[in-house]
Amino acid sequence: MAVLLAAVAMVLPAKNKGVSQQENVSASRSEIRVGEPDETLPTDKKNASEAVEEKKPPESEAATENKDASAPAVSDKGSLPEPERKVTPAKVKKATFIGLGADECVPCKMMAPIRAELEQSYPDTLKVVFHDVWKDPSPGEKYEVRSIPTSIILDGDGKELYRHVGFWPKEDILAKFKELGIAL
């Protein structure tokens, strides 16, 4: 207890100039009440919420009448609305269509002309890639392919959006891009 009082005495400033440290400690001992509630703090939830609640100054009648109709609206948070931003098409990243299969697999062979059509029809918005997992199994391991053909759609950041196993007609592929919100 004496150590606590000594520590508090060092932190508390002397009330009167010229008071010795010993007198300051004595004054501090009389002011510190351990275990007693501080009367300056609210003791119940209602009073605590009232103490914390921020009070807004009322607007004067003159300020209310002189509001300019052409001034931009201010939101409830007190900030101006954000201006509209235009996205430039040059900065939009391409989606990727990955085909994982094999040159000798019959359904994979059926997918080859569809991939070629997609690549020719959408060169600016779609990157088309094919990996033969029988010749090089590492892409199959990377994408955890269990069966071929597997087609994967990635967004512009390389995040997988959709995966299809088996033959996939072109119309269904285009419908899936539309469903995912990817404009080709």
C-alpha positions, 0 to 999 in steps of 0.5 A: 500500500505504501508503495502504491501511495509513493507511486501515486505521489510521484505522478500527482503534481503538487497542489501548491508551489513550494510544498515538499514531496513529503507534504505532497504524499501526505496530501495525496494519502488523504485524497485517495480512497481505495475501494470507494466509487468515484462520485464524478463517474455515472454509476448506472447504465442510463447515466453512463449512456447520457454522459457518452451521448454526443449532443449536437448544437441546434441550428439557428433559424437564420442558418436553416433559411439561408441554405443554398439549394444549389449546394451539394447534399451532405450525408448524415455522416457530414461528408460530401457524396463521392463523385462518380468514377469511370472505369477505363476498359484498358485497365480491366483484366482478362478472364481466363478459360483453362482446359485441362485434358489430353490430346488423345481423350475423345471428349477432350478432342471435342472441346478443342474446336470450342476453345479455338472459337472462344480464343478467336471470338474474344481475343481482347477479353478472354485468355484461353489456355490448354494443358495436356495433363497426360504429357505434363501432369503438373497443371493437373496437380496444381488445379487438383484435376480428378477427371478430364476434360476439366474446364476452369474459369478464372477472373482477371486476378486468377481466382477460380470462379467456376469448374466444369468436368466433362464435355461443355458446349459453347452455348453453355460456356457463354451462358456461364460467363454471363451468369458470373457477370463476365462480359465478353 
